Amino acid sequence: MARADDAAGMPAVTAGDQALRHEQREMVTLVTARVRDAILRKPHFVDAETDLVTLCGELAARGIADALVRDGDRLGIFTTTNLVQAILRDAPPASLKVRDFTSFTPWSVSVEDDLYDAMMLMLRHRIHRVLVRDGDEVVGILSQMDLMGFLANQSHLISAEIARATSPAELARPAAQVEALIRVLHEDGVRIEVIAGLVGALNRQIFRRLWQMLAPQALRDNSCLIVMGSEGRSEQIIRTDQDNALILRDGFAFDGLDRVTQAFTEALISFGYPPCPGGIMLSRPLWCQSVQAFGDTLRDWIHGDDPEGPMNLAIFLDAAAVAGDESLLAALRDRLQRMLTGSDSFYARFAAAIRQFDSGAEGGWWRRLPGMRGPEAAEIDLKKLGIFPVVHGTRALALEYGIAASGTRARLQALAGAGRIDAGLARDLADALHCMMALKLDSNLAQIARGQAPDNSIRPTELGRLDRQALRDSLNIVRDFKQWLGQHYRLDLL
């Protein structure tokens, strides 16, 4: 990562540097941050013959503490540390040349290098700044202060603070930082699926750490804390609700379980995770059961007449273990799979939910999106009209074909790999989903900035022309997918 430039006298990278870098990357990974993502200061160049008084005047006028010094083919860096050395000379500063106090072996990094590696380079060599190169051109200077200012909102520092928290009150701080991280990453153009995955991982760390604080060891050893729905799929970005549950080992009883689960729910609410309107939280008896009892509930959701059953099942299908014994969740999944053997009619009924939010005939409002007028310009529910059909249709196919993945994109890739869905359609659906997630995030961040609670609504007329076209294309893909599912499951016969 540190680049050697023989003509400019740049130190070469040693094998020790490379080994250390690899070792450090194993411990902490900045999954999205590169040097180009940081705020890079444009370098101020001076000639080596410049006297110190003139140079100090230029630095003060620009409010900076360093300059790059050109001396023929050499390039060096002068900092205020070098100025201290100059002041100790007996000669007057105006007679001293900057060349005599410049380091002509500065370290450099590429704009494409990891920010984490730049940080470790500074720490290893006890330097405070590095040059930033784009090819052979020096395009900026990155200092420790610049780097730490950028990293202040980055994921690994939030993760470290989560790990250090010793009480729910201390855990509230990193939980609050997640939203700021989302805004920074989104404004920097980070892909929506990367943001979702990163936020999902941080949320699970928060849930796990909170559970460790509140649940005694015996309870943690004999249970499995799970998240479900969009949280389980790592597709929830801005917090909308809690979807969690607790699976208990058969035969295990814990005195004070209600107190622990209620404290967990209340703590998450205090952190800014809204309660689930449908009560899908481990503090509710339906979502805190033993393996056997949970399995019986799954059977009722499949074969019973509870109108909430299919949707509860759909939410459970996205479950991901957060803490405890993951084999308890695996046992439930195995039992569920056995229940569904030979249940072709159930798969069709389950998939039919994609039509529950239909309104109007085929060729509806989205066909006229770029030039909408009148009532069609009103707010629309992007989740109901676009995101849900993709998510649930893919979930139904994954259930039918025994696909274990929980994320929509991963399910689509697995389905395409198994020949269950056309690879082109799978790719289009993933792109459409990510487009709609990004538009929803734009809307949510704007709502939060206005002091409003984030929801699923979006005003198409407030979108730019390209975004309106992208939304139109995405919803046409959704329409085609629903038609394909209708034929696949013979939904017209239901």
WOCORDA-V488416 format. One record per residue. N is the residue number from 0. RES is the residue in one small letter. PHI is phi in degrees with one decimal (999 if undefined). D_FIRST is the distance of its C-alpha to the first C-alpha in whole Angstrom. Layout:
[[N/RES/PHI/D_FIRST] [N/RES/PHI/D_FIRST]]
This chain:
[[0/m/999/0] [1/a/-70.5/4] [2/r/-99.9/6] [3/a/-93.7/9] [4/d/-133.8/12] [5/d/-57.3/15] [6/a/-64.8/18] [7/a/-96.9/17] [8/g/75.3/16] [9/m/-78.7/12] [10/p/-65.1/11] [11/a/-80.7/10] [12/v/-76.9/7] [13/t/-95.2/10] [14/a/-62.7/11] [15/g/-63.9/12] [16/d/-61.2/9] [17/q/-65.4/8] [18/a/-65.4/12] [19/l/-63.5/11] [20/r/-61.0/9] [21/h/-63.0/11] [22/e/-64.3/14] [23/q/-66.9/13] [24/r/-66.3/13] [25/e/-65.1/16] [26/m/-85.0/18] [27/v/-137.6/17] [28/t/-125.6/15] [29/l/-91.2/15] [30/v/-69.9/17] [31/t/-124.5/17] [32/a/-88.7/15] [33/r/-120.4/12] [34/v/-56.6/11] [35/r/-63.9/14] [36/d/-76.8/16] [37/a/-77.8/16] [38/i/-81.7/19] [39/l/-95.7/17] [40/r/-82.0/20] [41/k/-65.9/21] [42/p/-69.8/20] [43/h/-102.1/24] [44/f/-97.7/24] [45/v/-135.5/27] [46/d/-82.7/28] [47/a/-62.9/28] [48/e/-82.5/32] [49/t/-61.3/32] [50/d/-82.9/34] [51/l/-65.7/33] [52/v/-65.0/35] [53/t/-61.8/35] [54/l/-62.5/31] [55/c/-61.9/32] [56/g/-64.1/34] [57/e/-67.4/32] [58/l/-64.4/29] [59/a/-64.7/32] [60/a/-65.3/33] [61/r/-96.2/30] [62/g/66.2/29] [63/i/-123.1/26] [64/a/-122.9/25] [65/d/-154.6/22] [66/a/-150.2/23] [67/l/-94.0/21] [68/v/-110.5/23] [69/r/-96.3/23] [70/d/-135.3/25] [71/g/66.8/26] [72/d/-84.1/23] [73/r/-88.5/21] [74/l/-131.4/19] [75/g/-130.5/19] [76/i/-130.5/19] [77/f/-114.2/22] [78/t/-129.0/23] [79/t/-65.0/26] [80/t/-63.5/25] [81/n/-64.3/26] [82/l/-63.5/29] [83/v/-59.1/30] [84/q/-62.7/30] [85/a/-67.4/32] [86/i/-63.1/35] [87/l/-73.7/36] [88/r/-72.6/37] [89/d/-76.3/40] [90/a/-72.2/40] [91/p/-66.4/40] [92/p/-54.6/37] [93/a/-66.5/38] [94/s/-95.4/38] [95/l/-96.4/35] [96/k/-93.1/32] [97/v/-63.0/29] [98/r/-55.2/27] [99/d/-73.8/29] [100/f/-126.3/27] [101/t/-103.8/23] [102/s/-89.2/20] [103/f/-99.4/19] [104/t/-128.0/16] [105/p/-72.6/14] [106/w/-79.3/10] [107/s/-138.7/8] [108/v/-132.1/6] [109/s/-92.5/7] [110/v/-61.6/10] [111/e/-92.4/9] [112/d/-71.9/6] [113/d/-67.9/9] [114/l/-61.2/10] [115/y/-61.5/11] [116/d/-65.4/7] [117/a/-62.5/8] [118/m/-63.8/11] [119/m/-67.5/11] [120/l/-62.8/9] [121/m/-63.3/12] [122/l/-67.6/14] [123/r/-65.4/13] [124/h/-102.4/14] [125/r/54.2/16] [126/i/-118.0/15] [127/h/-107.2/17] [128/r/-157.7/15] [129/v/-134.6/12] [130/l/-80.4/12] [131/v/-114.5/11] [132/r/-115.7/11] [133/d/-117.4/13] [134/g/71.4/13] [135/d/-92.7/14] [136/e/-90.1/16] [137/v/-80.8/15] [138/v/-110.4/16] [139/g/-179.6/16] [140/i/-124.0/15] [141/l/-114.8/14] [142/s/-101.8/16] [143/q/-60.5/17] [144/m/-65.7/20] [145/d/-61.7/19] [146/l/-65.3/16] [147/m/-68.5/19] [148/g/-63.4/21] [149/f/-69.1/19] [150/l/-73.5/19] [151/a/-55.8/22] [152/n/-105.9/24] [153/q/-88.6/21] [154/s/-65.3/22] [155/h/-70.4/20] [156/l/-72.9/22] [157/i/-63.1/25] [158/s/-60.3/25] [159/a/-64.4/25] [160/e/-68.4/28] [161/i/-60.1/30] [162/a/-65.0/29] [163/r/-80.6/30] [164/a/-60.2/33] [165/t/-115.9/37] [166/s/-152.5/39] [167/p/-56.0/40] [168/a/-62.6/40] [169/e/-71.5/36] [170/l/-73.7/35] [171/a/-63.9/36] [172/r/-64.7/34] [173/p/-62.9/31] [174/a/-61.3/33] [175/a/-72.1/34] [176/q/-76.4/30] [177/v/-62.5/29] [178/e/-63.6/31] [179/a/-63.5/29] [180/l/-62.3/26] [181/i/-57.7/28] [182/r/-63.3/29] [183/v/-62.6/25] [184/l/-64.4/24] [185/h/-67.3/27] [186/e/-66.1/27] [187/d/-83.5/23] [188/g/81.5/24] [189/v/-66.9/22] [190/r/-57.7/24] [191/i/-62.7/28] [192/e/-69.2/27] [193/v/-70.3/24] [194/i/-60.2/25] [195/a/-60.9/28] [196/g/-64.6/27] [197/l/-65.9/25] [198/v/-64.2/28] [199/g/-60.1/30] [200/a/-66.0/28] [201/l/-66.5/28] [202/n/-59.6/32] [203/r/-65.9/32] [204/q/-63.6/30] [205/i/-63.6/33] [206/f/-61.3/36] [207/r/-64.3/35] [208/r/-66.1/35] [209/l/-63.0/38] [210/w/-63.5/40] [211/q/-63.0/39] [212/m/-71.7/40] [213/l/-94.9/43] [214/a/-95.9/44] [215/p/-60.5/46] [216/q/-57.2/44] [217/a/-60.6/47] [218/l/-69.3/47] [219/r/-64.2/43] [220/d/-72.9/44] [221/n/-115.9/46] [222/s/-150.4/45] [223/c/-135.8/42] [224/l/-82.8/41] [225/i/-126.5/40] [226/v/-113.6/39] [227/m/-137.8/40] [228/g/60.2/41] [229/s/-63.7/38] [230/e/-66.8/36] [231/g/-67.4/36] [232/r/-84.4/35] [233/s/57.4/32] [234/e/-123.4/33] [235/q/-96.4/35] [236/i/-107.6/33] [237/i/-74.0/35] [238/r/-62.4/37] [239/t/-117.1/41] [240/d/-166.3/42] [241/q/-96.6/42] [242/d/-132.8/43] [243/n/-142.5/42] [244/a/-155.6/45] [245/l/-130.7/45] [246/i/-102.8/47] [247/l/-103.1/49] [248/r/-65.6/50] [249/d/-57.8/53] [250/g/86.8/56] [251/f/-91.0/53] [252/a/-128.7/55] [253/f/-134.2/53] [254/d/-72.4/56] [255/g/92.7/54] [256/l/-59.7/52] [257/d/-58.6/53] [258/r/-64.6/52] [259/v/-67.7/48] [260/t/-67.5/48] [261/q/-66.8/49] [262/a/-63.4/47] [263/f/-63.9/44] [264/t/-61.2/45] [265/e/-65.9/46] [266/a/-65.0/43] [267/l/-62.9/41] [268/i/-61.1/43] [269/s/-67.0/43] [270/f/-79.9/39] [271/g/105.7/40] [272/y/-92.3/40] [273/p/-62.3/43] [274/p/-65.0/46] [275/c/-72.6/47] [276/p/-58.4/50] [277/g/-87.8/51] [278/g/74.0/50] [279/i/-86.1/48] [280/m/-144.6/47] [281/l/-65.6/47] [282/s/-77.5/50] [283/r/-98.3/52] [284/p/-54.9/54] [285/l/-60.7/53] [286/w/-109.4/50] [287/c/-145.4/50] [288/q/-139.6/52] [289/s/-73.4/52] [290/v/-56.0/51] [291/q/-63.4/54] [292/a/-67.3/55] [293/f/-64.6/52] [294/g/-62.1/53] [295/d/-64.2/56] [296/t/-66.0/55] [297/l/-59.6/53] [298/r/-61.5/56] [299/d/-65.8/58] [300/w/-64.8/55] [301/i/-81.4/55] [302/h/-106.9/59] [303/g/-84.1/61] [304/d/-112.2/62] [305/d/-67.2/60] [306/p/-62.7/58] [307/e/-85.7/55] [308/g/-55.8/55] [309/p/-58.4/53] [310/m/-72.3/50] [311/n/-61.1/50] [312/l/-62.8/49] [313/a/-59.0/46] [314/i/-64.4/45] [315/f/-65.5/45] [316/l/-61.6/43] [317/d/-93.2/40] [318/a/-63.6/40] [319/a/-136.0/37] [320/a/-72.9/37] [321/v/-111.0/35] [322/a/-154.0/37] [323/g/94.1/40] [324/d/-88.2/41] [325/e/-67.4/39] [326/s/-64.1/42] [327/l/-67.8/45] [328/l/-67.5/43] [329/a/-61.4/43] [330/a/-65.0/46] [331/l/-65.1/47] [332/r/-64.3/45] [333/d/-63.2/47] [334/r/-65.5/51] [335/l/-60.9/50] [336/q/-62.3/49] [337/r/-66.5/52] [338/m/-62.9/54] [339/l/-92.8/53] [340/t/-59.8/54] [341/g/75.3/56] [342/s/-103.1/56] [343/d/-59.6/56] [344/s/-65.3/58] [345/f/-65.3/56] [346/y/-57.5/52] [347/a/-65.6/54] [348/r/-63.5/55] [349/f/-66.3/52] [350/a/-67.8/50] [351/a/-60.7/53] [352/a/-61.9/52] [353/i/-61.1/49] [354/r/-96.5/53] [355/q/-68.2/54] [356/f/-108.4/52] [357/d/-62.2/54] [358/s/-150.3/56] [359/g/83.7/57] [360/a/-82.0/58] [361/e/-58.8/55] [362/g/78.7/54] [363/g/-76.4/53] [364/w/-60.3/52] [365/w/-65.9/48] [366/r/-67.3/50] [367/r/-110.1/51] [368/l/-53.2/48] [369/p/-59.5/47] [370/g/-120.6/50] [371/m/-64.1/51] [372/r/-142.6/54] [373/g/63.9/57] [374/p/-62.9/56] [375/e/-70.7/53] [376/a/-85.9/51] [377/a/-69.6/52] [378/e/-64.7/49] [379/i/-122.3/48] [380/d/-92.3/47] [381/l/-66.0/43] [382/k/-67.1/43] [383/k/-67.0/47] [384/l/-83.2/47] [385/g/-127.2/43] [386/i/-69.9/41] [387/f/-59.6/44] [388/p/-59.4/45] [389/v/-66.8/42] [390/v/-62.7/41] [391/h/-74.8/44] [392/g/-61.0/45] [393/t/-66.6/42] [394/r/-63.3/43] [395/a/-63.6/46] [396/l/-65.6/45] [397/a/-63.2/42] [398/l/-64.7/45] [399/e/-61.4/48] [400/y/-102.9/45] [401/g/67.5/44] [402/i/-80.3/40] [403/a/-83.2/39] [404/a/-58.9/36] [405/s/-106.7/36] [406/g/-80.9/34] [407/t/-62.7/36] [408/r/-62.3/33] [409/a/-63.8/32] [410/r/-64.6/36] [411/l/-63.0/36] [412/q/-63.5/34] [413/a/-67.0/36] [414/l/-63.8/39] [415/a/-66.4/38] [416/g/-62.8/37] [417/a/-87.8/40] [418/g/75.4/42] [419/r/-88.2/43] [420/i/-147.8/42] [421/d/-62.3/41] [422/a/-61.4/38] [423/g/-65.5/38] [424/l/-65.3/40] [425/a/-60.5/37] [426/r/-65.9/34] [427/d/-62.5/37] [428/l/-65.2/38] [429/a/-63.4/34] [430/d/-63.9/33] [431/a/-63.4/36] [432/l/-60.4/36] [433/h/-65.7/32] [434/c/-61.5/34] [435/m/-69.1/37] [436/m/-63.3/35] [437/a/-66.7/33] [438/l/-64.0/36] [439/k/-64.3/37] [440/l/-65.0/34] [441/d/-53.6/35] [442/s/-64.7/39] [443/n/-62.8/38] [444/l/-64.5/36] [445/a/-66.2/38] [446/q/-61.9/41] [447/i/-62.2/39] [448/a/-62.1/39] [449/r/-87.3/43] [450/g/81.7/44] [451/q/-99.5/45] [452/a/-73.3/44] [453/p/-68.8/42] [454/d/-141.0/43] [455/n/-98.6/43] [456/s/-82.7/45] [457/i/-150.1/44] [458/r/-104.7/46] [459/p/-55.7/45] [460/t/-69.6/46] [461/e/-88.9/44] [462/l/-82.6/41] [463/g/-70.3/40] [464/r/-60.0/41] [465/l/-66.1/38] [466/d/-66.5/38] [467/r/-62.6/41] [468/q/-66.7/41] [469/a/-63.6/38] [470/l/-65.1/40] [471/r/-59.4/43] [472/d/-62.7/41] [473/s/-63.0/40] [474/l/-72.4/44] [475/n/-67.6/45] [476/i/-64.6/43] [477/v/-61.2/44] [478/r/-59.6/47] [479/d/-64.0/47] [480/f/-65.9/45] [481/k/-64.4/48] [482/q/-64.9/51] [483/w/-62.6/49] [484/l/-64.6/49] [485/g/-59.5/53] [486/q/-73.0/54] [487/h/-61.9/52] [488/y/-99.6/54] [489/r/52.4/57] [490/l/-64.7/57] [491/d/-67.1/60] [492/l/-89.2/62] [493/l/-78.2/61]]
